[in-house]
Amino acid sequence: MRPDQVLKLTPAGLYCEAGDFYVDPVRKSPRAVITHGHSDHARAGHGAVLATAETLAVMEVRYGAKFAGTRQAARFGETIAMGDARVTLKPAGHVLGSAQVLIEVKGARVVVSGDYKRARDPTCPAFVPIPCDVFITEATFGLPVFRHPPAEGEVAKLLRSLELFPERAHFVGAYSLGKAQRLIALLREAGYHDPIFVDAATARLCAVYEAHNVTLGKLLLLDGRTANALAGKIVIAAPSARADLFAGADHEPVTSFASGWMRTRKRARSGGGELPLIISDHADWDELTATAREVAPRELWITHGEEAALIHWATTFGIAARPLAIKGYGDEETPPA
């Protein structure tokens, strides 16, 4: 079977006819395989959902216990027959429970990466390269300008600022699933063991991480905290929480935004506050291109992001490439204006 017969793009998303299922569909679907829990990939209302146990737990926290008609947990490396297709989930290194989906039909191998990164993350298993005929990749940071520095160095900048300005709270805007927990874990590794303040949405997802053996240390809810009570503390919450939280504070907080978008000066100036932190849970340019070389596909399909540069790079290396431009992907991590 030709690889392009294994998966086809429909208005609902990527569909496997041999197995009669969708991967990360953008509409309610009878059967869905979900790569990870971010809302642009994991939606409520599907008839049946296959995902890792961690992703199913995230979906339940976000959407409630009845987020799907039925659910099935798959272990990494476990192969499950779905009609005439064989489905295997492998780590994607993006967030807790994130998986690549290997689909095998009559000898053809197609891998849907979902979102992924190659950088170290203490909160989830590392990305596993899978040789395949077609590799379906994201390209959120698919431009050569995006080369992420080690996250440990960015955390060191945050801790150094805390030493320099002990009278000021340090507010870090970070997405509630993945980025917040990774940042907390890196702070703990760097020796910071004071309580970290988080908003309610982040706290609920931190509880999922803790339930799956990711230790995050002592966390305190922001509810009811006065601005001055946060002086000298680290706060990790949705960026929108900053304005109301620190109204009337004696000292302005040191404001940060943790994102790969902070690599560009324009984004950093407009949305990064005083201390932009270049910490991303997506592959940068070097990781995207290195991964494509490593899995050595005949074809590279790009779901969303900066497609043009990656397509040009692939064709120069003899890899056929095309954009899918799936609408709805990438919305979870919209960069600051």
N, C-alpha and C positions, 0 to 999 in steps of 0.2 A: 504493500500500500504506500502511495506517495504521502510524505509528511503533511502536505497541505490538505489531505483528505481526513487526517486525524482530528484536526480542529478547524473550525470555520468561524468567521466573525459574523455575528448576527446583531440585531438591535439590542438584544438582551446581554450580549457579551460573547465570550468564546464558548463554542458549543462542540461537544464531542458526540457525534452521531452514533459511533460504535458502542459507546457506553451510556448514551442518552443522559448526559449531565452537562452542566455549565461549570466553568471555573470563574469564580468571583463575578457572578452576573450582576449587572447594574439594575435589573428588574427582578421582581418576584418570579421564581422559577421552581418547577417541580422537584429538581434534584440539583444540588450545588456542592461543589468542592471549594472550600474557602481557604485561601493561603494564609491570612492573618486577620487580626481583629480590628484594624483601622476601618473607619466607617465608609471610606471610599471603596473598600474591597469586601467588607462584611456587612450585609444588610439583613434586616429582619423580614420575615414573611415567606421564606422559602418552604417548600413542602418537606424536603429532607436535606440535611446538611452533613457533609463529611469534612472533618478538620481534626487538628490535634486537640487533645483534651484541654490544653491551655487556651487555645483559641475559642473553643466552645465555652470555657469559663468566662473569658472576656466578653463574649457576645451575650451571655446571660446577665452579667453585671450591667452591660450597656442597654440591653433591650428587654430584659425580663426573662423569666423562666420559659415562657411560651414563644420564644423568638423564632422557632421553626416547628413544623409538624412533628418531625422526628430528627434525632441527631445520632451520629456515629463517630466515635473517637478512633483515630488511627495513630499508631506509634510510628516514629521515624523509622524508615527501612521496611515497614510492613507493606506487603503487596496485597491489594484488594482487587478482586475481579468485579468489574462493573460492566455487565453485558459482555461484549467481545473485547473490551479494553481492560488493561491491567494498570492500576493506579498505585503509585508509591510516593509517599511524602518524604522529603529530605530537608534538613535544616537550611533556612535562608539567612539567618543571622541578623534579621531586621529588628524584631521585638520578640518578647516571650511567645513561644508557640508558632512563630512564623515558619512557613514551609514553602518549598518549591514543590510543584506537582509534576512528577514524571508520568507520562501517559504512553503506554506501549500498545500498538495495534498492528498485528501481522508483521512484526519485525521493524516497524517504524517507531522512532523514539522522539517524542516532543516534550520539552520541559517548559513549564510556565513558572518563571522565577517569583512572581509576585514582586513585592518590594524587597530589596536585599542590600546588604553591605558586606564588605570583606574585613573591615576594621574590627579589632577586638572589642568584645562587649561582655562584661562579667555576668550579665543577666539572661543570656540566651546562648544556645549552641551556635558554633561558628558555621558559616556557609560551607556547603559541601559541593564542589564542582561535579557535574553529571555530564559525561559525554553524550551527545545527542545529535539528531538530524536537524532539528529546529530548536533554537533557544529563543524563548519569548521573554524579553527583558524590559525593564523600565529604563528611563533616561532622564530622571528628575534633574540630575546634575550632569547632563550630557554635553558639556562644553569644556574645552581644555583649561579654562580659567578656574574651574572648580577642582581644587586639589586640597582635600581636608587635612589639616595638621593632626598629630596625635591628640586624642581627646584628653589624655592625662595632662598635657601641657596647658590646655585651656582651663582645666580644673585648678591647676596650680595658680593661674592668673586670678581666679576667683578667690582662692584662699589668701593670696598675697594682698588683694584689695581688702579683705576682711581684717587683716592685720594692720593695714595702713589706716583704715577708717572704722575703728571698733564702735564708734558712737552711731553708726548708720546701719540700718537694715540693708541686706543685700537681696534684692528681688530678682529672681531669674524666671523669665517667661519661658515655659517649656510645655510641650504637648503632654497630655495626661497619660497617654499610653506609650511606653517605650522610652521616650526621651527623658521624662522625669525620673523613671526608675534607674535608667543607666547613669544619669548624673548623680543620683543619690549613692548608687553603688560605687562609683568612682570617687566620690567624696569620702566614703568610708575607707576605701583602699588607701587614700592619701592621708589617712590619719585623723579625719574630722569625725568626731563621735558625739558632738552635741546634738540635741534634738533639732530636727529640720521641720519647718512648718510647711504644710501643704493644704491645698483646697480640698473640698469634699470629693470631687470627681477623681482627683489624683489619688486620694486616700483609698477610695474603693478599689482602684486598679492596683495600688500597692499591696492591698490585701490579697489579691489574686496571685501576685508574684510571691508573696510570703507563703501562700498555701502550696506553691509549687517549688518550695525549697530555695527561694532567692531571698537572702537575708538583707534587709535594708536598714536595720537599726531603729532607733526611737524616732517616731514621727508624731507631730502634734497638729491637730486641726486648727485652721485659722479662725474658725467660727468664734465671734465675740472678742477677738484679740484687738486691743487698741494699738494704734500705730507705734506709740512710744515703747510698748512692751516688746516690740520686735527689734529694737535697736541692738545691733551687734549679732543678729541672727540671720540665718539663711532661709529665705522663703522661696519655694518652688511652686508655681501655680500658673494657671492660664494667663496670658498677657493682659487680658481684659480686666483682671482683678486688681491691677496696680492702682488705678486712679482712686477708687473708693477706699481701698485699704489704707492708703497713706495720707489721706486728707487730714490736715491738722497736725501732722507729725512735727516734732521740734526740729528734726533733721531730715532732709530729703533722702530717700533711699538711693543706694547705688543700684541702678537698673540695668539688667542684662537681658538678652534674648539668646537662647541656645539653639542655633540652627546652622545648617550648611550655607544658607543664604547670606550669612554674615561675612562670607568670603569677599563679596563685592562691596566696594566702598559706599555705593549709593544705598544699598539695603542696610548696611551697618549704620549709616548716618541717620536714615529715616526711621528705622525700627529697632536698632540694637541698643539704644540707651548709651550710658557711659562706658559700659564694659561688654561689647559684643563677644559672644563665645561661639567659635566655629566648631560646633558639635553636631554631627549629622548621623542619622540612622539610614541614610541612603548611600549607595555606591557613588564615589566621585569618578571623574573622568578616567583616571588611571585604573581604578577598580573595574569600571565598565569594560574598558578595552582589554585589560588583562584577563578578565573572566571570559570574554568572547574568544580570546586566543586559546584559553585553557580547555574550554568545553568543545572547541573546534566544530561548530555546527556547519552544515551546508547552507543554512539560512538563518538570519537573525531578524526576528520580528520585534518591533518596538511598540509597547502599549501606550506610552504617554511620556511627556517631557520634551527635552531638547533633542528632537529626532534627527534633524538635518545633519548635524556634525557627526553623529554616530553612524548614520547611514553612509556618509562620505568616507569615514574612516574604514568601515567594514568593506566597502567596495574596493578600496585600495589594497586590502589584504585578501581579496578574492572571495569574500563572503557575500552572498546575495542578501540584501537587506531591504526591508520595507516598513513603513509606519502603519500602525493600526489605528492610532488616534482615538482610543476608547474614551468617550465622553463620560465624565464622572470620576475617573481616576485622578489622583493628585489633589483632590479637594480637601482631604484630611489635613494636609500640611501646607495650606496656603501661606506664602511668605508675608511678612509684614509689608505694608505699603512703602 
